[in-house]
């Protein structure tokens, strides 16, 4: 690139600007330090000035900092590797970031970071560059050219990448939660058998069994493999969402129609009892305020411990490890406050490190059919909804299915006097508070509730 132009010309949508080149700020140095913004159209050299002189004030207005001062090494760029690391550490959970000295990765499972697979980790920054899309080789920006909008874009891309990667990661815990939500804990059993040999005291054989009349006790998954169909197994590291769907359908075919109907009737009874008891006032349940953050509620932490999913560390009480969590009933639906987040740390069973309480790390599923029906029936008192069973429980609004044991339809509307779902069903393990809020808003319109 030529370095002896007298002026560096910067053309934008609104105006042209020139920077006089001299011995301390050559054309190439200025060129390398100009951020690439949406308003920027062209950068070129010239022997005559064009437009207005790029003053420090104009530069800060266009780019957020004085690019000429950075090119002259009299000012530091607004962003660098260390500053960016501190920025993302305040956004992502520690278990999703791996700092390898000169490279920063975002990852699904830090235990597998050494394998560097594209499914598990992606580069988001190095000591020299910012990776804008969370994928190596795509939209790489040197730090001397990075501005706030580049950092915001890179962060959003990293969040989307992690959400998508997490959605495709399956293990025995996640699969067990899915099967129980569909078939109940009577038909699906988690079998954890510890080794009797003292030399292998920490070794646990973990598997999922189906308790059906045809194949009672059949193992459909363990720590390493999941049964896709008869005689076909797949490692968790290679299984995808489509295969999980086929595996789930195969499990459903193992049960008789009578067994599935009995399971559905049990769930409907639970739903009915739950909504009938919602009017009790001796100890009223506090209302649920949506949307909630990823910080777990008091009730979610208590149930997580009660289910044996992990442990709680009380750092304000001599680092005491807890396996139960008590709270006042009026705080049931409240998320842990900032002081509690600082006081309590959590770790999953089998993990060796402590983490901030976060539903994504803890594997907490916020919604299922029972929780949804209890919430929506409370929001719309009356007989607007009905729950029926034909193999699986289904909730209807004006003769249209809006939720089942599999998931719900967040996007519904009334067309020609009939309720219709405008988008595919979303499985309960992926349903967010925003999805439920969208349904609630749509139901208000459908029912004419102000």
C-alpha positions, 0 to 999 in steps of 0.5 A: 500500500502506498505511504507517500500520499499527502492526504488520506481522504475519508468519504462518508454518507454525509461528507468527505474529510481529509487527514494531512499525512506527515512523518509521524502519521503516514497514510498507511497508519491512518488507513489501518486505524479507521474503523469500518462503520456503516456510514463509511463509503471509501478511504483513499489517498490524494495529493490534494485535500477533499472536504473538511479536515478531520479534527479530533472533535469530528473524529470522536463524533464519527468513530468515538475516539481520535483515530489520528492520535491512535495512528500517531501512538499518542492515544490508545485504541478504545478496545483491546484484548484485556478490556474485551475479556473483562467485558464478556466475563460480565456477560457470560458464565465462567463455564462458557469462557476459556481464556488460553492466554492469547485466545479467548474461546466461548464454549459449551463444555469447558471439559472438552475445550482441549478437543477444539471441536466447532460444535463445542467451542468458537474463537471470539477474540485473540490478542490481535483481533476481535472475531465478530461472528464467533466463528474463526475466519469471519469478520475479523477486526484488528483491535486498533480499529474496533469500536463499541458497535463492533464489540456489541455486534460480536457479543450478540453473535456470541450469545446467539452461537452459544444459545444455538450450540446449547440447544443442540447439546444432549446428555443423560440429564437433559434427555431424562428431563424430556422423557419424564415431562412426556411420560411421567416418573412412573414409566421412566426411571433414573437408575444410579448404581454406585460401585460396591468396590471401595477402589471405585467408590466415586464410579456411578453407573447411570442409566434411564430405564422404561418401566413398561409391560413389554420391556420392563427395565429396558435401558434406553440411555446411559452416561455414554449412549442413547437408544435411537431405535431397536438395536441402534445406539449413538454417543451423546457427543454425536447425537442431534435434535432430530435423532433425539426426536426419533429416540423419544418416539421410539420410547413412546412406542414401547408403552401400551395405549393403556399405560399412556392413557393412565399416565395422561389421566394422572397428569390431568388429575394433577392439573385439576387439583392444582387449579382447584387449590389456587383459591386457598388463601391461608398461605397464598402463593405470590404471583409470578412476574414475567419475564424472569432473568436466568437467575433462579427463584428461591423455589427453583433452587430449593427444588433443584437441591431436593431433586439431588441435582447438585450442591449449594455453597454458603460462602457467608457461613464458613463455606458450608455445603448445603443440600437443602434450601429454606425460604419464606413463602412470600419469596417463592417466585422471586429470583435470588437478589444480588446479595444472595448471588454473591453469597451462594454458589452452586455446582452440578453433581459430578462437577468440581468447580463452584459457579454463580446460580444460573438456570442454564448451568443448573439445567432448570426447565422453567415450563411444563404442561402443569406449570403452564396450565396453573399459570394461564388458568390463574391469569384468565379465571373461568372455563376458557380452557379445557384439558383432555386426554387421548394418549397425551394430555392436551389443553384447548382454547376454544377447541384449538390445541394450544399446549400438550405434554410436548410443548406449546404454541407461542404464536396463536391468533383468531382467524375467521372466528377460529383460534389458529396456531401460526407457528410450530410447537416449541418443546417445553425445554426451550419455552421461555418466559417471553413465549408465555407472555406472547401467548398471554397477550394473544389470549387477551386479544382472542378473549377480548380481555382488556 
